[in-house]
């Protein structure tokens, strides 16, 4: 398992400078005052002013710093040293205070002994994790009594379809259920820049919605809601169309397939 994690780490160290330069992340806009959060998490998580917030798998910190701009006392965690260095640089350059920790998520209890009002994670994080139950246990360990965990993530149902198909209807290509053996992906650019030269392969694991929900519940967190959305925040399939609200939908299948889900859970 360690070799898969190390391969993924090499990938994220490689793509971090590509992402920082990309139009997708618009770092210049962020430096000018833009925040990177989507309306879904802004509405569902609500006011974070004065709250301590732990952002797991934060990449190079845009969302972490965005929560800090909204008043949170934010800490971001990522296993990529290149990403954490960039996050610290952005914090310094923008004057937005936040703490950043470089750690594999599963090793975080070795280096961080604290609890938080909010534990947050979002968009494309779970497929990098081989053990969803251990992930949920670590999440719960960092939520204060009375605090909450919130995730908004790509829906696992949407990930079974061929994302290279140029037109609909969506065709099933990938398995839905978990396997301990990861899928290997050879790089074709990056999601943030399809033209970029990327050499390191990646390894991903699939987690069903039931596995995710049960892991959160079994870790001792009380489910407040599970929401599913027929739209997403990026062009997941070539034949999607972007609406005036900024969200992407499957043309002709606008209300047929869940593309995102969110969970809010609390610790009693």
N, C-alpha and C positions, 0 to 999 in steps of 0.2 A: 504493500500500500504506500509505503514511504516514497518509492520511486515515482509513483503517479503524482503525489503531492509536490515533489521536487520539480517534476516536469512542468506542472501548472505554475509553480513559483517562477521558474525561468520564463515562462510565457508572459506572466504579468509584469515581471521586471522589464521584459522586452517591449511590451506594448504601452507601458505607462508614458514614456515620452511621446509616442505617437498620439495617444489620447490627449495629452496636454496641448498638443499643437492643433488638434482637430477642430473643425467647425462644430462637430457633434457636441462637444463639451463647452465650447465657447468660453474659454478661460478669460479672454479679454473682457467679455461682457460681464463675467462674474466679478472681475476686479473693479469694474465700473459700477457695481452695485446690484447686478442681477442675482437672484437666487436660483438654485437648480432644482428645487422641490416641485413635485407635481401637485395638482389640485387635490388628488385623492388623499394623499397622506396629510396634506395641510388641513383638510376638512376633518378627516377621521381621527387624527391624532390630537388636533386642537391646539390650544394655547400651551406653549412650553416655557413661558417666561418664568425664570427663576428655578426651573427644574434641572436636575442633573440628568444627562442623557448619554447613554452609551450606544454608539453606532458600530455595529459589527460588520466586517467586510466592507470597509468604507472606501476602498480604492484610494484615490488621491485627495479625498476629503471635501469635495464640493458640497455634498449634502450635509456633512458634519458641520462645516462652516456656515451653511445656510441656516441650520437649526440654531447655531450660535448667534447669527444675525437676528434671529427671532426671539432671542432672550434666553436660550438654554445654556447651561454650563456643560459643554459638549466634550466628549472624549471619543475619538475614532480609533478603530483597530483594524489592521490589515496585515497579511503575512508578507507583503511585498515591501522590501526595504526601499526600492525606488519610489513606490507610491507614497510611503510614509514621509520620505524626505521631501517630495513635492508638496505634500499636504502641509508640512511644517513651514516650507517656504511660502506657500500661499497665505497661511495664517500670519506670518510676519509681514508679507508685502501688503496685505489688506488691512492689517491691524485688527483682525477679528480673532479674539482669543479662543483657543481650543487646544486640548491635549491630544497627542497622537502616540500610539503604541504599536510597535512592529512585533506581531506575534501570530503564529498559527492559531486559529480559533480554538482548537482542541488543547493547546498548551497555555491558553490565556490564564487559567487559574494559578499557574506557576508564577505569573508576573503581575497580576492585578488582583488585589484583595480589597474590594469595595462593592457597594451596591448602589443602584441608581433608581431614580424615579421612573425613568423610561429606558427601555432597551428597544432599539430600532434597527431594522435591516430592510433592504429593498432591492427589487429588480435584478434578477439574474444571479442570485447568491447561492441558492440551495443545490444547484447541479454540481457545484465544486466540492460538496461535502459527502464523504463516503458513509458516514454514520449519522443518520438523522436523529436517532434517539439521544445520542451523546450530545449533539448540537442543542437539542431542546433542554437537556439537563443543564448545560452551561448557560443558556439563556436564562433559565429559571434561577440559577445561582446568583445572577447579577441583578435581578429585580428585587427591589425593596419590598417588604410587606406593605401592602397598599399601593404599590407601584404597578406599572403595566408594561407589557410587551406588545409591540406592533410590527407586523410585517406586511408589505405589499409586494407581490411577486408574480412572475409569469406563471400562468395556469398550466399545470402539468398536462391537462387534456390537449391544449394547443400545441404542445411539443411533440405529439405523436405524428404530426403531419409534415409532409415534404415542404420544407421552407425554401426550396429552390424552384418550385413550380411557378411558371410565369402566369398561369391563369387557374381559375377554380374549375370545378369544386375541389376543396382540399382533399388530398389523398393520404391515407395512412402509410407511413414509412417506418416509424420508430416504435419501440415497445413503450408501454405505459408504466409497467411495474418495475420495481427495484431489482437490480442484480448487483452482487458484490463486485462483479467484474465490470470495470468502467468501459465506456465507449471511447475509442480514440478518434480524435479529430485532427486532421492535417490542416494547417492554417491556409486560408485564402483571404489575406488581408486581416482586418479587424472589423468588428461591428461598427466602430467609430470611424474607420477609414478603410474601405474595401480595396483601395489601391495600394495600401502600405505593404511593404515587404516584411513578412513575419515568418520566422523559421521554426520556432518551437511548437511541437504538437501539444494538444491539451487532452485531458481525460475528465469525463463527466459521468455523473451518476444520476439516475432518474428516481424521483420520489413521488409516489401517488399522493393525491390530496388526502386520502384517509391516513396514510402513513404520517403525513405532516401534522394533521389535526390530532391524531392519537398520540404522537410524540409530545406535542405541547401539553395535552391534557394529562398524560402520564407523568410528566415532569413536575406536576403539582400546580400548574397554572389553570385558572378558571376561565373558560372561553366566554367572552362577552359577545363576539359576533364572528361569523364567517361570511364574507361578501364575495360575490363573483361578478365579473364585469365583461360585457361583450365587446370591449374595445381595449386597446393597449397604448403604450406611450412611445412606441417606435414602429418602424415598418418591418414587422416580423415576417411577412410574406410579400413577394413582389407585387401581387395584385391587390394590395390593400390601398385604401384611400384615406387621406387625412381630412378630418372635418374642421369646421370653423372653430371648434373647441380645442383643437390641437391633438385630439386623440385619433388613432388609426383604427379602421374597421375593415372587415372582410366584405368587399363589394358583392352584393347578392346574398350574403349570409350574415347580415348585420346583427341579428339576434339569435343566431343558431349555435355558436361555439363560444365557450368561456375563454377569454384571453388573459385575464388577470384575476387574482384573488387577493383578499386581505383578511388578516386575522388580528383581532385585538383580544388580549387575555390579561388577567390581573392575578396578582398574588395576594391571598387573604392574610 
